[in-house]
Amino acid sequence: MPTLVHEFAWPDRVVVGTIGLPGARTFYLQVRAGTQIVSIALEKQQSALLAEKIDEILDQLLTVEGNPHSVPTSTPIELVDNDQLEAVQEQFRAGAMSLGWDPTTAQVVIEAYPITDVDADDNDDSLDEDDDDVPEMLLVRMPVGTARAFAKRTREVVGAGRPACPLCGHPIDADGHICTLPEV
Protein backbone atom coordinates (compact mmCIF):
# COMPACT_ATOMS: atom_id res chain seq x y z
CA MET A 1 0.00 0.00 0.00
CA PRO A 2 1.51 3.40 -0.94
CA THR A 3 2.43 5.86 1.79
CA LEU A 4 0.24 8.94 2.20
CA VAL A 5 2.71 11.84 2.15
CA HIS A 6 1.61 15.16 3.67
CA GLU A 7 4.05 17.33 1.72
CA PHE A 8 4.68 21.03 2.22
CA ALA A 9 7.26 22.45 -0.19
CA TRP A 10 6.88 26.15 0.70
CA PRO A 11 4.58 26.28 3.78
CA ASP A 12 2.81 29.47 4.81
CA ARG A 13 3.34 28.49 8.44
CA VAL A 14 5.37 25.86 10.30
CA VAL A 15 5.45 25.97 14.11
CA VAL A 16 5.65 23.91 17.26
CA GLY A 17 2.97 24.72 19.81
CA THR A 18 1.25 23.09 22.75
CA ILE A 19 -2.16 22.33 24.12
CA GLY A 20 -2.63 21.92 27.86
CA LEU A 21 -1.04 23.16 31.05
CA PRO A 22 2.66 22.80 31.91
CA GLY A 23 3.27 19.27 33.10
CA ALA A 24 0.38 17.96 30.97
CA ARG A 25 1.08 19.66 27.64
CA THR A 26 0.89 17.95 24.29
CA PHE A 27 3.37 19.27 21.73
CA TYR A 28 2.37 19.59 18.08
CA LEU A 29 4.28 20.30 14.91
CA GLN A 30 1.75 22.16 12.79
CA VAL A 31 2.22 23.03 9.12
CA ARG A 32 -0.11 25.04 6.88
CA ALA A 33 -0.12 25.89 3.19
CA GLY A 34 -3.28 27.66 2.09
CA THR A 35 -6.18 25.73 3.60
CA GLN A 36 -4.21 22.49 4.10
CA ILE A 37 -3.22 22.06 7.77
CA VAL A 38 -1.47 19.05 9.27
CA SER A 39 -0.73 18.66 12.99
CA ILE A 40 1.38 15.84 14.37
CA ALA A 41 2.02 15.17 18.05
CA LEU A 42 5.61 15.26 19.28
CA GLU A 43 7.36 14.58 22.55
CA LYS A 44 8.86 17.59 24.30
CA GLN A 45 12.34 16.12 23.79
CA GLN A 46 11.70 15.64 20.06
CA SER A 47 10.69 19.31 19.81
CA ALA A 48 13.79 20.51 21.68
CA LEU A 49 16.13 18.30 19.65
CA LEU A 50 14.53 19.39 16.37
CA ALA A 51 15.17 23.07 17.21
CA GLU A 52 18.73 22.34 18.31
CA LYS A 53 19.59 20.36 15.17
CA ILE A 54 18.03 22.93 12.83
CA ASP A 55 20.18 25.65 14.40
CA GLU A 56 23.24 23.37 14.07
CA ILE A 57 22.57 22.86 10.35
CA LEU A 58 22.12 26.60 9.77
CA ASP A 59 25.20 27.49 11.85
CA GLN A 60 27.24 24.92 9.92
CA LEU A 61 26.13 26.46 6.63
CA LEU A 62 27.46 29.82 7.82
CA THR A 63 30.96 28.32 8.13
CA VAL A 64 31.06 26.68 4.70
CA GLU A 65 33.52 28.55 2.53
CA GLY A 66 31.92 29.83 -0.66
CA ASN A 67 28.41 29.09 0.63
CA PRO A 68 26.06 30.61 -1.96
CA HIS A 69 23.10 30.65 0.46
CA SER A 70 22.22 33.66 2.60
CA VAL A 71 21.70 32.14 6.06
CA PRO A 72 20.48 34.47 8.82
CA THR A 73 22.44 34.35 12.08
CA SER A 74 19.30 35.27 14.04
CA THR A 75 15.56 35.16 13.46
CA PRO A 76 14.37 37.68 10.87
CA ILE A 77 11.83 39.89 12.70
CA GLU A 78 9.26 39.58 9.90
CA LEU A 79 9.22 35.79 10.38
CA VAL A 80 8.52 35.79 14.14
CA ASP A 81 5.31 33.82 14.78
CA ASN A 82 3.92 33.94 18.32
CA ASP A 83 0.35 33.04 17.39
CA GLN A 84 -1.47 30.06 18.91
CA LEU A 85 -1.87 26.82 17.03
CA GLU A 86 -4.71 26.76 14.55
CA ALA A 87 -7.48 24.15 14.90
CA VAL A 88 -5.65 20.95 15.84
CA GLN A 89 -6.68 17.58 14.45
CA GLU A 90 -3.86 15.18 15.25
CA GLN A 91 -2.80 13.34 12.10
CA PHE A 92 -0.44 11.00 13.96
CA ARG A 93 2.09 10.86 16.82
CA ALA A 94 5.65 11.17 15.52
CA GLY A 95 8.04 8.32 16.03
CA ALA A 96 11.07 8.42 13.75
CA MET A 97 12.11 11.79 12.38
CA SER A 98 14.86 12.89 10.04
CA LEU A 99 16.33 16.27 9.30
CA GLY A 100 18.34 17.36 6.31
CA TRP A 101 19.44 20.14 3.98
CA ASP A 102 18.49 20.47 0.32
CA PRO A 103 21.09 22.70 -1.38
CA THR A 104 19.12 22.77 -4.65
CA THR A 105 16.25 24.69 -3.00
CA ALA A 106 18.16 26.11 0.01
CA GLN A 107 15.68 24.51 2.39
CA VAL A 108 15.81 22.58 5.64
CA VAL A 109 13.88 19.31 5.25
CA ILE A 110 11.96 17.57 8.04
CA GLU A 111 10.52 14.09 7.64
CA ALA A 112 8.30 12.62 10.36
CA TYR A 113 6.86 9.13 10.51
CA PRO A 114 4.22 7.82 12.91
CA ILE A 115 4.98 5.55 15.82
CA THR A 116 4.39 2.01 14.70
CA ASP A 117 2.94 -0.64 16.98
CA VAL A 118 4.98 -3.78 16.82
CA ASP A 119 3.29 -6.62 18.66
CA ALA A 120 3.38 -10.35 18.47
CA ASP A 121 -0.04 -10.26 16.82
CA ASP A 122 1.48 -8.62 13.73
CA ASN A 123 2.51 -12.05 12.51
CA ASP A 124 -1.19 -12.89 12.24
CA ASP A 125 -2.31 -12.83 8.62
CA SER A 126 -5.90 -12.05 9.49
CA LEU A 127 -8.39 -11.05 6.82
CA ASP A 128 -9.92 -8.31 9.01
CA GLU A 129 -7.13 -5.81 8.35
CA ASP A 130 -8.29 -2.23 8.61
CA ASP A 131 -8.19 -0.55 5.19
CA ASP A 132 -8.06 2.88 6.85
CA ASP A 133 -4.62 2.12 8.30
CA VAL A 134 -2.66 3.72 5.44
CA PRO A 135 1.01 4.39 6.21
CA GLU A 136 1.69 8.12 6.26
CA MET A 137 4.48 10.62 6.71
CA LEU A 138 4.99 14.37 6.94
CA LEU A 139 7.51 16.05 4.63
CA VAL A 140 8.23 19.73 5.26
CA ARG A 141 10.67 21.91 3.35
CA MET A 142 11.32 25.36 4.76
CA PRO A 143 13.62 28.17 3.71
CA VAL A 144 16.50 29.16 6.00
CA GLY A 145 14.80 32.23 7.51
CA THR A 146 11.66 30.24 8.32
CA ALA A 147 13.81 27.46 9.78
CA ARG A 148 15.65 29.93 12.02
CA ALA A 149 12.32 31.37 13.22
CA PHE A 150 10.93 27.85 13.74
CA ALA A 151 13.90 26.87 15.92
CA LYS A 152 13.65 30.05 18.03
CA ARG A 153 9.92 29.64 18.66
CA THR A 154 10.34 25.94 19.43
CA ARG A 155 13.02 26.66 22.06
CA GLU A 156 10.70 29.25 23.64
CA VAL A 157 7.73 26.85 23.68
CA VAL A 158 9.81 24.06 25.23
CA GLY A 159 11.23 26.48 27.82
CA ALA A 160 7.79 27.77 28.82
CA GLY A 161 7.00 24.62 30.80
CA ARG A 162 7.49 23.93 34.48
CA PRO A 163 10.56 25.54 36.04
CA ALA A 164 13.44 23.26 37.00
CA CYS A 165 14.46 22.79 40.62
CA PRO A 166 17.81 24.53 41.18
CA LEU A 167 18.96 21.66 43.43
CA CYS A 168 17.97 18.47 41.60
CA GLY A 169 17.01 19.73 38.14
CA HIS A 170 13.63 17.97 38.08
CA PRO A 171 10.50 19.95 37.11
CA ILE A 172 8.65 21.76 39.87
CA ASP A 173 4.89 21.09 39.72
CA ALA A 174 2.33 23.77 40.56
CA ASP A 175 1.25 21.76 43.63
CA GLY A 176 4.78 21.42 45.01
CA HIS A 177 7.99 19.49 44.62
CA ILE A 178 9.84 16.89 46.63
CA CYS A 179 13.48 17.37 45.88
CA THR A 180 15.46 14.21 45.32
CA LEU A 181 19.06 15.29 45.63
CA PRO A 182 21.56 12.93 44.07
CA GLU A 183 23.77 11.12 46.57
CA VAL A 184 27.36 12.27 46.72
Buried (B, 14 or more C-beta within 10 A) or exposed (E): EEEEEBBBEEBEBBBBBBBEEBEEBBBBBBBBBEEEBBBBBBEBEBBBBBBEBBBEBBEEBEEEEEEEBEBBEEBEEEBEBEEEBEEBEEBBBBEEBEBEBEEEEBBBBBBBBBEEEEEEEEEEEEEEEEEEEEEBBBBBBBBBBBBBBBBBBBBEBBEEBBEEBEEBEEEBEEEEBEEEEEEE
